[in-house]
Amino acid sequence: MSQAGSESARETARDRKPRFWQVAKRCCQIAASVDVAFFFIFHYLGSPILAWVNVVSITMYAVAYWALGRKLNVLAVGLIWAEVILHAAIGISMIGWDAGFHYYLMLFIPALFVSMPLKHSVPAFTVLWGYYVGLYLMTWFFEPLQPIASEALLALNLFNLTVVFSMFAYLSFFYLRNVSSAHRKLQQMATTDPLTRLFNRRHMTYLAKKELARFERSGHPVSFIVLDIDHFKTINDQYGHEAGDFVLQEVARVIQEQLRAQDLVARWGGEEFLAILPDTTIDEASVGAERIRKGLLGNQWTTPGGDVLELTVSAGVSEYRPDDDLNAAINRADRALYRGKEGGRNRVELEAAEDGA
Ligand SMILES: Nc1nc2c(ncn2[C@@H]2O[C@H](COP(=O)(O)OP(=O)(O)OP(=O)(O)O)[C@@H](O)[C@H]2O)c(=O)[nH]1
């Protein structure tokens, strides 16, 4: 791999799952606070060695937090792993399994699957399992080095259990939020046109079919407007593609502004838009199309490059008929649109009554 290639691969790995690293930072804060509590608890219980172990832990979390802020994620993860693994081993060998320090190791199970690719997380999971079992077996053969009173042991166990339960709840909440937001993004990508934020053609076809099924049941009128920007190629050629994109966005905005909230609007093709107007007759739809045409005509658009331009649109309007189908209704609006283009553009044309499918 070239140097630039490996740099960018490293960059991608670092920037992957930014929310996960945010949560890792929050976990460092929580863990360091818990270790501050442990410092006092162990002093109180008369275990100064364990109290000072927590000072080392707090320092490790502080460095890990600092490293996460600088995207030194490998260093941060290494420190967090080392802290939990060593802390569990020291806590268990000093006070025993019943202190509950082993619970913290389980927090790594979801964390390692979320943070690593599967080829790394499976071996890491196996090592973690081996370590956990190894610690447990150790307590069968060796007595704790510095046992504490059984009430204190119980209190410590409950404290550790509560912290780990809370952290599991926090991680689950993070996971749920992440999955829901990814789902929302995917859904948006699948249904909308990225430039204009209108529905894309595929989703509009799906919505149109649903709307027409409603028409079949209720018999309420449904109308279609196909709208096309006049001489759009000239705008692109004269002012550049960026100005063309700007015009498409503005036209999309004006169409939405001039129609009702229940009307469906999509980018149907390059510079062509389709609106489906439920509960609307062809005459009412033509009034809506006129409003859009006039709304656009009255404006002087200043492009991001500072060019002032005027633009016009042509539109064709049709109404769904009994025993019609979607394509036929849109084709009739399309033919009306092209009559408008041939007739000089900047106009709204209705489908011809004799126009079949
Ligand atoms: N900027 C930009 N241009 C696009 C996009 N999609 C399609 N186009 C352009 O839209 C233009 C459509 O041109 P034509 O089909 O000739 O239509 P026109 O110039 O509007 O002419 P009439 O429709 O006859 O008035 C082409 O130049 C396409 O490159 C887009 O997403 N952005």
The ligand as an SDF file (V2000), in Angstrom:
LIG
                    3D

 32 34  0  0  0  0  0  0  0  0999 V2000
  -26.8170   21.1090  -12.2940 N   0  0  0  0  0  0  0  0  0  0  0  0
  -27.4860   19.9770  -12.5570 C   0  0  0  0  0  0  0  0  0  0  0  0
  -27.8870   19.7210  -13.8160 N   0  0  0  0  0  0  0  0  0  0  0  0
  -28.5720   18.5790  -14.0550 C   0  0  0  0  0  0  0  0  0  0  0  0
  -28.8470   17.6680  -13.0300 C   0  0  0  0  0  0  0  0  0  0  0  0
  -29.5610   16.6470  -13.5860 N   0  0  0  0  0  0  0  0  0  0  0  0
  -29.7140   16.9120  -14.8850 C   0  0  0  0  0  0  0  0  0  0  0  0
  -29.1340   18.0830  -15.2110 N   0  0  0  0  0  0  0  0  0  0  0  0
  -29.0400   18.7740  -16.4840 C   0  0  0  0  0  0  0  0  0  0  0  0
  -30.3330   19.1600  -16.9130 O   0  0  0  0  0  0  0  0  0  0  0  0
  -30.2310   19.4440  -18.2980 C   0  0  0  0  0  0  0  0  0  0  0  0
  -31.5400   19.0420  -18.9830 C   0  0  0  0  0  0  0  0  0  0  0  0
  -31.4790   19.5710  -20.2490 O   0  0  0  0  0  0  0  0  0  0  0  0
  -32.5910   19.3250  -21.3290 P   0  0  0  0  0  0  0  0  0  0  0  0
  -33.2210   17.9730  -21.1280 O   0  0  0  0  0  0  0  0  0  0  0  0
  -31.9990   19.5850  -22.6640 O   0  0  0  0  0  0  0  0  0  0  0  0
  -33.7220   20.3470  -21.0040 O   0  0  0  0  0  0  0  0  0  0  0  0
  -33.7530   21.9320  -20.9660 P   0  0  0  0  0  0  0  0  0  0  0  0
  -32.4530   22.5770  -21.2580 O   0  0  0  0  0  0  0  0  0  0  0  0
  -34.3680   22.2910  -19.6400 O   0  0  0  0  0  0  0  0  0  0  0  0
  -34.7450   22.2660  -22.0890 O   0  0  0  0  0  0  0  0  0  0  0  0
  -36.3260   22.2560  -22.0750 P   0  0  0  0  0  0  0  0  0  0  0  0
  -36.7440   21.2410  -21.0830 O   0  0  0  0  0  0  0  0  0  0  0  0
  -36.6890   21.8460  -23.4550 O   0  0  0  0  0  0  0  0  0  0  0  0
  -36.7950   23.6360  -21.7530 O   0  0  0  0  0  0  0  0  0  0  0  0
  -29.0300   18.6630  -18.8280 C   0  0  0  0  0  0  0  0  0  0  0  0
  -28.0430   19.6010  -19.2100 O   0  0  0  0  0  0  0  0  0  0  0  0
  -28.5480   17.8820  -17.6020 C   0  0  0  0  0  0  0  0  0  0  0  0
  -27.1260   17.7790  -17.5550 O   0  0  0  0  0  0  0  0  0  0  0  0
  -28.3800   17.9640  -11.7110 C   0  0  0  0  0  0  0  0  0  0  0  0
  -28.5650   17.2200  -10.7380 O   0  0  0  0  0  0  0  0  0  0  0  0
  -27.7010   19.1260  -11.5310 N   0  0  0  0  0  0  0  0  0  0  0  0
  1  2  1  0
  2  3  2  0
  2 32  1  0
  3  4  1  0
  4  5  2  0
  4  8  1  0
  5  6  1  0
  5 30  1  0
  6  7  2  0
  7  8  1  0
  8  9  1  0
  9 10  1  0
  9 28  1  0
 10 11  1  0
 11 12  1  0
 11 26  1  0
 12 13  1  0
 13 14  1  0
 14 15  2  0
 14 16  1  0
 14 17  1  0
 17 18  1  0
 18 19  2  0
 18 20  1  0
 18 21  1  0
 21 22  1  0
 22 23  2  0
 22 24  1  0
 22 25  1  0
 26 27  1  0
 26 28  1  0
 28 29  1  0
 30 31  2  0
 30 32  1  0
M  END
$$$$
